[in-house]
């Protein structure tokens, strides 16, 4: 089975999202972060889904969850979640580690 891992930046993104939501609703923050993580982990059963986003970096794909976007790369039996960002953000190539 393909393994799903989170980059340090994706982990930081999830923490930031959770902190933001928790200001108004701590319980929802926990459940929403759980939903996002579950969606990411399910990628191991449906590789290649989501839209290709080559303008953001080699191999970057994007999958939406509510108003958030999950960006990931797949290579050699591994799916690496690169970023999790709000869809209203101005997202560019500088938001991704080109060395991966």
C-alpha positions in Angstrom: 0.0 0.0 0.0 1.2 3.5 -0.7 2.3 5.5 2.3 1.0 9.0 2.9 3.3 11.5 4.8 2.9 15.1 5.7 5.7 17.6 5.0 6.7 19.9 7.9 5.0 22.8 6.1 1.8 20.8 5.7 1.9 20.0 9.5 2.3 23.7 10.2 -0.5 24.5 7.8 -2.9 22.2 9.6 -1.9 23.6 13.0 -2.5 27.1 11.7 -5.9 26.2 10.3 -6.9 24.5 13.5 -5.8 27.5 15.6 -7.8 29.8 13.4 -11.0 27.8 13.6 -10.5 27.2 17.4 -10.8 30.9 18.0 -14.6 30.6 17.4 -15.2 26.9 17.8 -12.6 24.6 19.4 -14.7 21.4 18.9 -15.1 22.2 15.2 -11.4 22.9 14.8 -10.6 19.4 16.0 -13.2 17.7 13.8 -12.3 19.7 10.8 -8.6 19.0 11.1 -9.5 15.3 11.5 -11.6 15.5 8.2 -8.7 17.1 6.4 -6.2 14.5 7.6 -8.6 11.7 6.7 -9.0 13.0 3.2 -5.2 13.2 2.8 -4.8 9.6 4.1 -7.4 8.3 1.7 -5.1 9.3 -1.2 -3.3 6.0 -0.8 -6.4 4.3 -2.2 -7.0 6.7 -5.1 -3.7 7.8 -6.4 -3.6 10.4 -9.2 -6.8 12.0 -8.3 -7.1 15.8 -8.1 -6.0 18.4 -10.6 -2.4 18.5 -11.9 -0.9 21.9 -11.0 2.4 21.9 -12.9 2.7 25.7 -12.7 3.3 25.2 -8.9 6.1 22.6 -9.2 6.9 19.3 -10.7 4.4 16.6 -9.8 2.1 18.9 -7.7 -1.6 17.8 -7.7 -4.4 19.5 -5.9 -7.5 18.2 -4.1 -10.2 20.4 -2.5 -11.9 19.9 0.9 -14.5 22.5 1.5 -12.7 25.9 1.2 -9.2 24.3 1.6 -6.8 22.9 -0.9 -4.6 19.9 -0.3 -1.4 20.0 -2.5 0.5 16.8 -2.8 3.1 14.9 -4.8 3.3 11.2 -5.6 6.5 9.4 -6.2 7.9 5.9 -5.7 5.2 4.4 -3.5 4.8 7.5 -1.4 2.3 10.4 -1.3 3.7 13.5 0.3 1.2 16.2 1.4 3.1 19.4 0.6 0.7 22.1 1.7 -2.9 22.6 3.0 -4.1 26.1 2.2 -7.2 28.2 2.1 -8.5 28.5 -1.5 -8.8 32.3 -1.2 -5.0 32.6 -0.8 -2.8 33.8 -3.6 -1.0 30.5 -4.2 2.2 30.5 -6.2 5.3 28.5 -6.9 7.1 30.1 -3.9 4.7 28.3 -1.5 6.3 25.0 -2.4 9.7 23.4 -1.8 11.3 23.0 -5.2 14.0 20.6 -3.8 11.5 17.8 -3.3 
